[in-house]
């Protein structure tokens, strides 16, 4: 992702906020990107800014380096990726691919459909009821020294009636809170000193 954003940034440097309405793709260095209610966008990327989709809006890939991604209810996207930012997904949204962040939290509201996997490194994940996830949930290893303290461990919170087709891969210690105890059977620890 970083190489793609860098190449795009060098070929078309842009510093401005953008309001997408007719299916166009937008890449900016500094600025926010918004897609209005019931509008469609192509691929969206920003280095320093936020991307938001309003109610029933859609986009292809959304990539952000330093900023947040916010999808309102009934919105749709191909994939969501941040490096330093949170991802907030409204009710009944559809994500056709992966949701990924390195340094940020992922918050998914109820009845959302995720056709790919959910991946984080040092952020927490909160999944509301009746969400369907076709892939895995992965919490990658962090090399940050604060991660060794209990208060700084990421949390994985999964509400009742969430359907997870894949497994939960943990490459570091994570605080787990599952409404359905059967989900604990899907946890695979890829590290030593399990807590």
N, C-alpha and C positions, 0 to 999 in steps of 0.2 A: 504494500500500500504506500509506504513512504516514498519509494522510487517513483511510483505512478504520480503521486501528488507533486513531487519535486519536478518531474519532467513537465507536467502540466503547468506548474507555476512558472517555470523558466520560459515556456513558449507563449504564455498569455498571462502576464502578471496583472492582477486586478485587485483594486482596493475599493470596495463599495458593498453596500447591502443590495441584495437581489430579491425580487419578487417574481417567482416563476409561475407562468399561467398557461403556456401553450406547448408543453412537452419538451421544451428545450433542456439541454444539459448545461450546467454552470459549474465553473471552477474558479475559486477566488483565493487570494492570499490572505487578505484581511477583510472580513465582513460576514454578515449573517445571510443565510439563504432561507426564504420562506416560500411555501407552496400553499396557496389559499384553498378554502373549502371546494371540494369537487373538482379540483384541477389536477393535471398530470404533469410530471417532470421526467426528464431523462436522468442521467447520472449527475449526482451533486457532490462536490467536494470543496472543503475549505481548510486552510492551514490554521488560521486564527479566527474562529467565529462559530456560531451555532447554526444548526439546520433544523427547521421545524416544518412538519406537515400538518395542516389543519384537518378538520373532520372530512372524511371520505376522500382525501387527497392521495395521490400515488406517486412513486418515484422508483427509479431503477436502483443502482448502488448508491449508498450514502456513505461518504468517508470524511472523517474530521480528525485533524491532528490535535489541536488544542481548542476544545469546545464541546458542547453537548448536542445530542440528537434527541428531538422530542417529536413523537408521533401522536396525534390526537386519535380519538376513537374512530373505528372503521377505516383507518388509513392502511396503505399497503406499500411495501418496499421489497426489492429483490434481496438486499443485504444491508446490514448496518455495521459500521466499524469506526471506533474511536481509539486514539492512543491515550490522550489525557482528557477524559470527559465522561459524563454520565449518559446513559441511554434510558429514556423513559417512553414506554409504549402504552398507548391508551387501550381501552376495552375493544374487543372484537377486531383488533388489527390483524393483518396477515403479513408475515415475513416469509418470503419464498426460499431464502437461503439462511446463512449464518448471522448471528448477532455476536459481535466481538468487541471487547475493550481490554486495554492493558491496565490503565490507572483510572478506573471509574466504576460506578455502580450500575447495575442493570435492574430496572424496575418494570415488570410486565403485569399489566392489569388483566382482569378476568376475561375469559373466553377468547384469548388471543391464539392464533395458530402460527407455529414456527415450524417450517418445513425442514430447516437445517438444524445446526447445533448452536448452543450458547456457550461462549468461551470468555473467560476473564483471567487476569493474573492477580491483581491486588485489590479488586473491588468485590463488593457483596452483590448477591443476586437475590431478588425477591420476586416470586412467581405467584400470581393470584389464582384463585379457584377456576376450575374448568378450562384451563389453558392446555393446549395440545402441542407437544414437542416431538417431532419425528426423529430428531437426531439425539446426540449426547449433550450432557452438561459437563464442561471441563473447567477446573480451576488449576491453572498452570503454576509452576513453581516461581516464587519471587526471590530475588537475591537481596531484597531490602532488609537491613539488620533489624528494623522494628518489628518485622513479621514474626520474630521469635517470641514476642510477648503476647500473652493471651488476649489482651484488650485490642490488639491490632490485627487479629485474625479475621479474614473475611467471613461473612455469614452466607449460608445458602438456606433460604426460607422458601418452602414449597407448601402452598395451601392445599385444602381438600379438593378432591376430584380432578387433580392435574394428571394428565396422561403423558407419560414419558416412554417413548418407544425404545430409546437407547439406554445407556448406562451413565453413571455419575463418576467421572474420573477426577480424583484428587491427587495433585502433585505436591501438596502442602497441607498442613493442618487447617481445617475449616470448621467453624461452628455450624452444626446442622440442626435445623428445626423443620421437621416434616409432619404435616397433619396426618398423612397416611404412613403408618409404620412399615408397610411393604416396600416403600422406596429405599429403606436402609439396605435391602437386599441387592439393590442396583449399584451400591457404592463400591468402587474399586480404588483401593489406596495404592498409589505408586510411590510412596515414600516410607521411610522408617519412622519409628517412634510415634505410632498412631495414638491419638488421644481420644 
